[in-house]
Amino acid sequence: MVNYLKPVYLLAGGRPRIREMFDPLIQAVFRENGIVSPTVAYIGTANSDDERFFNYIANIFGEIGAYKVDHALISSGKADLEKAKDILELADIVFISGGDVERGIRALEEKNMIGFLSNLYKQGKPFFGLSAGSIMLAREWVRWRDPNDDSTAELFPCLGFAPIICDAHDEQDDWPELKTVLKLEKDNVRGYGIVTGMGIRVFPDGKIEALGGAIHQYIRHSDGVDRSSDISPAMGSS
């Protein structure tokens, strides 16, 4: 059977954009998918399809070399989902933007877009994400039934195109949400903290490669969550 699955690229934003760090990562995503000047389909469900944020990202992609960035509107009750699907099918690459992870996944579920996106990925469509969008492309994330009670933390599934657990740009706070996710996992499960301005390339088998700089790595053990060795761009992990 032909394997059409492509690596998924997960990037971390965070503080104001530093072009010398961030732009080369996106250029690498375009280049490594064999597309110098791609048409990009933009999914913004994590920020309720905020038009200002779309324009901001679209301008960046255009400066970097994208031919066109099309907003696949999904969140609104008035969204034309058939038009959104056409945009996604015709694009060279699909981008999932930042915001709130649970909000983004919930909107995709409510609009019955999960299966559609999964089929695109299985057919070989390349995907990349930024911040919350990166987490949405990964395996699962955490929510609290009661934000004031840590015992109510529970996992919920994300898209799973990147079969790993990750967080983005929370290194200054020492990754509390990533650690919470891992505490709810089985022993020996790994989680990756994508440092601000960095990224990871995730292969279909779960192997990862760091992009732009070192990535923080944590492992779940029976007695808690421990920091493991960082993953540098020349290294990989599985």
N, C-alpha and C positions, 0 to 999 in steps of 0.2 A: 504494500500500500504506500502511495506517495505521501510524504509528510510535508504539508504546506505550512506548518506552524512557523512563525517568525519569532526571533527574540523581541521582547518587549523592553522599552526604555523608560526608566522611572527617574525623574529629575526632581530636585528639591529647590524651591525658590527661597523665600524667607525675607531677608532684609532687602533694601533697594537693590535692583539688579546691577551686577558688576559685569560689564560686557566682556571684559577679557577672560572672565571665568565661565560665563554662562553661554554666550553665543557659540563658542566652539563646540559645546555639547550638542546643541540643536543642529548645527551644521553637520556634525558627525552622524546624528540620527538620519538626516536627509541623505547624506552621502552613502552611509552603510546600507541603506535600502535601495541604492542605485538610482536615486532621484535627486538631481541637482537643483531643480526648480519645481517642487511638487505643488499640487493642489492639496490643501490641508482641510479636512473636515473637523470642525471645532465642536466639542460637546461641553456645555457649561452648566450641567444640572447641579453641580456642587455649589454654584453661586446663583442659582435660580435664573440662569441665562442673562445675567447682568450685561447690558449692552456696552456700558463703559469699559468693563473689564475685557469683554470680547474685542473692542476696538484697540485697547492697549496691547493685548497679545497679538492681534492680527497685524498691527503696525510693526511689532518686533519681528514677527516671522517674515513679513515683507522685506524688512531691512536686511534680514539674514539671507534671503534668497527665495522664499516661497513665491510661486507664481500667483496663487490665489488662496485666500482663507475664507471658507464658507461656514456660516453659523448654522448648525443643525439644531434648530429650536425644538426643545422637547418639553420643558418644564411647564409652560403655560397651559391652562385648560383649553385655550384656543389654538394651541400649536398644531400645525399641519404635519402630522407624523409621516405621511407618505412623501412629502417634500423632504423632510429630514432624512428619511431612508434613502431617497435618491441621492442626496448630498453625500451621505456616508458610503454608498455603493460606488459612486463615481470618483471619490477622492483617491489620491495616491496613498495617503496616510491619514490616520485618525488621531486627533489630540484630545485628551481629557483634561480639562482645566481644574484649577484649585478652588477651594472654598470649604465646605463642610462635607465630610465623607458620607455620613448617614443621609443627609439631605440628598446628595447626589445619587446614591444607590436607590433610595426610596423613590425618587422621581422616575428612574429607569424601570423599576419594578411596576410602579403604578401605570406607566405607559406601555407595559409589555415589550420593552426594548431589550431586555437582557438576552433573550434567545436570539434576537436578530443580530445583536453585536457579537454574540458567541459564534454564530454561523459565519459572520464576516471574518472573524479571527481564524476560524478553522479553515477557511478558504484561502488564507494567506495574506489577509489585509494587515499591514503593519500598524501598531498602536504605540503611542507614547503618552506620558502623563506628566503633570507638574503638581507637586505638593499633594493636596488631597486627591487630585486626579491620579497620582502615582499609587496612593493607597487603594483607591477604587479598583485599579487594575490588578492589585495583588489579591491574596487569598481571602482574608477576613480582617475585621476590625472590631473595636469595642465600643459599647454604649452603656450608659447607666440608667436603670429604671428610675432611680432616685439619685440625682447628681450629688447629693450630700451624704450618700451612703455607699462606700466602696464595695460593700458586700453585694450590692445589686448590679455589679458589672457583669456584662454578658457579651459573648461574641455574636457577630452577625456576618453572613457571607458577603463577599464582594465579587467582582467579576472573575477573578481567578486565572486570568490569562498569564499572569506572572505567578507561578505556584509557590510563593514565598510570603512571609510576613515582613512588613517594613513600616517605618515612619519617616517623616521628612522634616528637616530644619528645626529640630527641637533639641539640639545638642547643648544649648546653654542651660536648659532645665534638666538635663541628664535623662531624657527620654522616658518620662513617667508613664505615658500611655502605652508605648511599646512594651515596657516592662509589665504593665497590667495585662496586656494581651498574652504575653508569654506565661504569666502566672496561671492563666486559664487553659494553657496548652499541656500536652503530654511532655514527659521528660525528653530531653535532647533536641527539642524543637528550637530552631534558630530564628532570630529576628535581626533585621538590619536597619540601622539608623543612617539615613541618607543625609549627610551633612550639607548645610546651606551652600548652594552653588555647585553641588556635585550631583552625580547620577550613578545608576547601575544599569547594566545590560543583563537581562534575565532570560536565560534559554528555556525552552519548553520542559527540560528535565529538572529545572530548578537551580542549575548552576548559575552563578552570578559572576560578573566582572565589574570592578569599580571603574568609574569614568570621572576624570578631572581631579581626583584626590582620594584620600583614604575614607573608607566607610566603616562606621562602628558596627560591631557584631556582638550579639548577646545570645546566651544559651540557657534554656530552661533546665534546671536540675531539680531533684527531689526536695532539696532544701532551699530553693529559691532561684533567682535569675542572676547569672554572673556575666560580667564583661569578658569577652574573649579577645583574641588578637584582631586588630584592625585589618581590613582587606584593602590592599593597595592596588593601584591600577594594573600592576604586573601580576597580580595574584588572582585566584578564583576560589570559589567555595561552592559546596553542594550540600 
